[in-house]
Amino acid sequence: MPGNQEGGDQMARKKTLEELQAEREKAEQDLRMRQENLKKLKQKEAELTRSQRTHRLCTHGAMLEQYISPDEFTDEQIDRILKAIFRRSETIEMLQSVKRQAESQSETY
């Protein structure tokens, strides 16, 4: 009865193929779901990054306005003032010193 055995083997292979196809469909569906989740996470990350940048810009702008009134100077004038300040060697040295201090403090913690 080898003929019957062959038919049984074909049925077993067909069942295995169907199982593999079902597994593949499930894996593809899972992949699509995970890709959508990744897309949402990336969007949320970008939103948080924008939010942090906006907060930082507003904070730094408010600090600057303590020293330079926006009503007294145009944007171009403020730009020239800042360029002049940040080109001075004393300012550059002070910035480097502050940066080194921050780095050494972060290494301590």
PyRosetta script that sets phi, psi and omega in degrees:
from pyrosetta import init, pose_from_sequence

init()
pose = pose_from_sequence("MPGNQEGGDQMARKKTLEELQAEREKAEQDLRMRQENLKKLKQKEAELTRSQRTHRLCTHGAMLEQYISPDEFTDEQIDRILKAIFRRSETIEMLQSVKRQAESQSETY")
pose.set_psi(1, 42.6)
pose.set_omega(1, 178.0)
pose.set_phi(2, -63.7)
pose.set_psi(2, -29.3)
pose.set_omega(2, 179.9)
pose.set_phi(3, -61.8)
pose.set_psi(3, -40.5)
pose.set_omega(3, 179.3)
pose.set_phi(4, -68.1)
pose.set_psi(4, -35.8)
pose.set_omega(4, -179.5)
pose.set_phi(5, -66.2)
pose.set_psi(5, -40.3)
pose.set_omega(5, 178.3)
pose.set_phi(6, -61.7)
pose.set_psi(6, -43.5)
pose.set_omega(6, 178.5)
pose.set_phi(7, -60.8)
pose.set_psi(7, -38.5)
pose.set_omega(7, 177.5)
pose.set_phi(8, -65.8)
pose.set_psi(8, -40.3)
pose.set_omega(8, 178.1)
pose.set_phi(9, -63.9)
pose.set_psi(9, -41.2)
pose.set_omega(9, 179.0)
pose.set_phi(10, -64.1)
pose.set_psi(10, -39.7)
pose.set_omega(10, 178.5)
pose.set_phi(11, -64.9)
pose.set_psi(11, -39.3)
pose.set_omega(11, 179.4)
pose.set_phi(12, -65.7)
pose.set_psi(12, -43.4)
pose.set_omega(12, 178.8)
pose.set_phi(13, -64.7)
pose.set_psi(13, -40.4)
pose.set_omega(13, -179.4)
pose.set_phi(14, -64.2)
pose.set_psi(14, -41.9)
pose.set_omega(14, 178.8)
pose.set_phi(15, -63.4)
pose.set_psi(15, -41.8)
pose.set_omega(15, 178.4)
pose.set_phi(16, -63.3)
pose.set_psi(16, -41.6)
pose.set_omega(16, 178.5)
pose.set_phi(17, -62.3)
pose.set_psi(17, -43.0)
pose.set_omega(17, 178.3)
pose.set_phi(18, -63.5)
pose.set_psi(18, -40.0)
pose.set_omega(18, 178.5)
pose.set_phi(19, -64.6)
pose.set_psi(19, -42.3)
pose.set_omega(19, 178.3)
pose.set_phi(20, -63.3)
pose.set_psi(20, -40.6)
pose.set_omega(20, 178.4)
pose.set_phi(21, -63.8)
pose.set_psi(21, -40.2)
pose.set_omega(21, 178.1)
pose.set_phi(22, -65.3)
pose.set_psi(22, -42.6)
pose.set_omega(22, 177.6)
pose.set_phi(23, -62.3)
pose.set_psi(23, -41.8)
pose.set_omega(23, 179.3)
pose.set_phi(24, -62.9)
pose.set_psi(24, -44.3)
pose.set_omega(24, 178.6)
pose.set_phi(25, -60.3)
pose.set_psi(25, -43.7)
pose.set_omega(25, 178.9)
pose.set_phi(26, -63.3)
pose.set_psi(26, -42.4)
pose.set_omega(26, 179.8)
pose.set_phi(27, -65.5)
pose.set_psi(27, -40.3)
pose.set_omega(27, 178.3)
pose.set_phi(28, -64.9)
pose.set_psi(28, -40.6)
pose.set_omega(28, 177.8)
pose.set_phi(29, -64.2)
pose.set_psi(29, -42.7)
pose.set_omega(29, 178.0)
pose.set_phi(30, -62.9)
pose.set_psi(30, -41.0)
pose.set_omega(30, 178.4)
pose.set_phi(31, -61.9)
pose.set_psi(31, -45.6)
pose.set_omega(31, 178.6)
pose.set_phi(32, -60.2)
pose.set_psi(32, -42.4)
pose.set_omega(32, 179.7)
pose.set_phi(33, -63.9)
pose.set_psi(33, -43.2)
pose.set_omega(33, 179.8)
pose.set_phi(34, -68.0)
pose.set_psi(34, -36.6)
pose.set_omega(34, 177.4)
pose.set_phi(35, -64.7)
pose.set_psi(35, -40.8)
pose.set_omega(35, 177.7)
pose.set_phi(36, -64.6)
pose.set_psi(36, -41.2)
pose.set_omega(36, 178.5)
pose.set_phi(37, -62.8)
pose.set_psi(37, -42.6)
pose.set_omega(37, 178.1)
pose.set_phi(38, -62.0)
pose.set_psi(38, -41.7)
pose.set_omega(38, 178.6)
pose.set_phi(39, -60.8)
pose.set_psi(39, -44.1)
pose.set_omega(39, 179.1)
pose.set_phi(40, -64.4)
pose.set_psi(40, -40.7)
pose.set_omega(40, 178.7)
pose.set_phi(41, -64.3)
pose.set_psi(41, -41.0)
pose.set_omega(41, 178.3)
pose.set_phi(42, -64.2)
pose.set_psi(42, -39.6)
pose.set_omega(42, 178.0)
pose.set_phi(43, -64.1)
pose.set_psi(43, -42.2)
pose.set_omega(43, 179.5)
pose.set_phi(44, -64.9)
pose.set_psi(44, -41.2)
pose.set_omega(44, 178.2)
pose.set_phi(45, -61.8)
pose.set_psi(45, -44.1)
pose.set_omega(45, 178.9)
pose.set_phi(46, -63.3)
pose.set_psi(46, -39.9)
pose.set_omega(46, 178.9)
pose.set_phi(47, -63.5)
pose.set_psi(47, -44.0)
pose.set_omega(47, 178.9)
pose.set_phi(48, -64.8)
pose.set_psi(48, -39.8)
pose.set_omega(48, 178.4)
pose.set_phi(49, -62.2)
pose.set_psi(49, -44.8)
pose.set_omega(49, 177.1)
pose.set_phi(50, -61.9)
pose.set_psi(50, -42.2)
pose.set_omega(50, -178.8)
pose.set_phi(51, -63.7)
pose.set_psi(51, -43.2)
pose.set_omega(51, 178.8)
pose.set_phi(52, -64.4)
pose.set_psi(52, -40.9)
pose.set_omega(52, 179.7)
pose.set_phi(53, -65.1)
pose.set_psi(53, -44.3)
pose.set_omega(53, 179.1)
pose.set_phi(54, -60.5)
pose.set_psi(54, -44.3)
pose.set_omega(54, 178.6)
pose.set_phi(55, -60.6)
pose.set_psi(55, -45.3)
pose.set_omega(55, -179.7)
pose.set_phi(56, -62.5)
pose.set_psi(56, -44.3)
pose.set_omega(56, 179.9)
pose.set_phi(57, -62.8)
pose.set_psi(57, -42.0)
pose.set_omega(57, 178.7)
pose.set_phi(58, -65.0)
pose.set_psi(58, -42.8)
pose.set_omega(58, 179.8)
pose.set_phi(59, -63.6)
pose.set_psi(59, -48.2)
pose.set_omega(59, -179.5)
pose.set_phi(60, -65.7)
pose.set_psi(60, -38.0)
pose.set_omega(60, 177.3)
pose.set_phi(61, -62.8)
pose.set_psi(61, -41.0)
pose.set_omega(61, 178.6)
pose.set_phi(62, -64.8)
pose.set_psi(62, -39.1)
pose.set_omega(62, 177.5)
pose.set_phi(63, -63.2)
pose.set_psi(63, -43.7)
pose.set_omega(63, 179.5)
pose.set_phi(64, -62.8)
pose.set_psi(64, -39.5)
pose.set_omega(64, -179.1)
pose.set_phi(65, -65.9)
pose.set_psi(65, -16.5)
pose.set_omega(65, 174.7)
pose.set_phi(66, -67.3)
pose.set_psi(66, -25.8)
pose.set_omega(66, -175.2)
pose.set_phi(67, -110.1)
pose.set_psi(67, -29.7)
pose.set_omega(67, -178.9)
pose.set_phi(68, -129.2)
pose.set_psi(68, 110.6)
pose.set_omega(68, -179.2)
pose.set_phi(69, -71.9)
pose.set_psi(69, 129.3)
pose.set_omega(69, 179.9)
pose.set_phi(70, -68.8)
pose.set_psi(70, -19.4)
pose.set_omega(70, 179.4)
pose.set_phi(71, -76.5)
pose.set_psi(71, -22.2)
pose.set_omega(71, -177.4)
pose.set_phi(72, -89.0)
pose.set_psi(72, -23.7)
pose.set_omega(72, -173.5)
pose.set_phi(73, -131.1)
pose.set_psi(73, 150.3)
pose.set_omega(73, 174.1)
pose.set_phi(74, -81.2)
pose.set_psi(74, 169.4)
pose.set_omega(74, 177.0)
pose.set_phi(75, -59.1)
pose.set_psi(75, -41.2)
pose.set_omega(75, -179.7)
pose.set_phi(76, -64.2)
pose.set_psi(76, -40.6)
pose.set_omega(76, 179.4)
pose.set_phi(77, -66.1)
pose.set_psi(77, -42.8)
pose.set_omega(77, 177.9)
pose.set_phi(78, -62.3)
pose.set_psi(78, -40.1)
pose.set_omega(78, 177.7)
pose.set_phi(79, -60.7)
pose.set_psi(79, -44.9)
pose.set_omega(79, 178.7)
pose.set_phi(80, -63.4)
pose.set_psi(80, -41.2)
pose.set_omega(80, 179.6)
pose.set_phi(81, -61.6)
pose.set_psi(81, -48.3)
pose.set_omega(81, -178.8)
pose.set_phi(82, -63.9)
pose.set_psi(82, -41.4)
pose.set_omega(82, 177.9)
pose.set_phi(83, -60.8)
pose.set_psi(83, -42.9)
pose.set_omega(83, 179.7)
pose.set_phi(84, -63.8)
pose.set_psi(84, -42.4)
pose.set_omega(84, -179.6)
pose.set_phi(85, -64.9)
pose.set_psi(85, -46.0)
pose.set_omega(85, -173.6)
pose.set_phi(86, -80.2)
pose.set_psi(86, -6.2)
pose.set_omega(86, 173.9)
pose.set_phi(87, -89.8)
pose.set_psi(87, -14.8)
pose.set_omega(87, -178.7)
pose.set_phi(88, -68.7)
pose.set_psi(88, 139.4)
pose.set_omega(88, -178.6)
pose.set_phi(89, -62.9)
pose.set_psi(89, -36.2)
pose.set_omega(89, 179.0)
pose.set_phi(90, -62.0)
pose.set_psi(90, -39.8)
pose.set_omega(90, -179.8)
pose.set_phi(91, -68.0)
pose.set_psi(91, -43.7)
pose.set_omega(91, -179.9)
pose.set_phi(92, -61.7)
pose.set_psi(92, -44.3)
pose.set_omega(92, 178.9)
pose.set_phi(93, -63.3)
pose.set_psi(93, -42.2)
pose.set_omega(93, 179.2)
pose.set_phi(94, -63.3)
pose.set_psi(94, -42.1)
pose.set_omega(94, 178.5)
pose.set_phi(95, -62.6)
pose.set_psi(95, -43.3)
pose.set_omega(95, 178.5)
pose.set_phi(96, -63.7)
pose.set_psi(96, -39.9)
pose.set_omega(96, 179.3)
pose.set_phi(97, -64.5)
pose.set_psi(97, -45.2)
pose.set_omega(97, 179.1)
pose.set_phi(98, -62.5)
pose.set_psi(98, -41.1)
pose.set_omega(98, 179.9)
pose.set_phi(99, -64.4)
pose.set_psi(99, -43.9)
pose.set_omega(99, 178.8)
pose.set_phi(100, -61.8)
pose.set_psi(100, -42.2)
pose.set_omega(100, 179.3)
pose.set_phi(101, -61.9)
pose.set_psi(101, -43.2)
pose.set_omega(101, 179.3)
pose.set_phi(102, -63.2)
pose.set_psi(102, -41.3)
pose.set_omega(102, 179.5)
pose.set_phi(103, -65.6)
pose.set_psi(103, -41.2)
pose.set_omega(103, 179.7)
pose.set_phi(104, -68.4)
pose.set_psi(104, -33.0)
pose.set_omega(104, 177.3)
pose.set_phi(105, -69.7)
pose.set_psi(105, -38.0)
pose.set_omega(105, -179.6)
pose.set_phi(106, -69.3)
pose.set_psi(106, -29.9)
pose.set_omega(106, 177.1)
pose.set_phi(107, -71.5)
pose.set_psi(107, -29.8)
pose.set_omega(107, -179.0)
pose.set_phi(108, -69.4)
pose.set_psi(108, -35.0)
pose.set_omega(108, -175.7)
pose.set_phi(109, -90.9)
pose.dump_pdb("model.pdb")
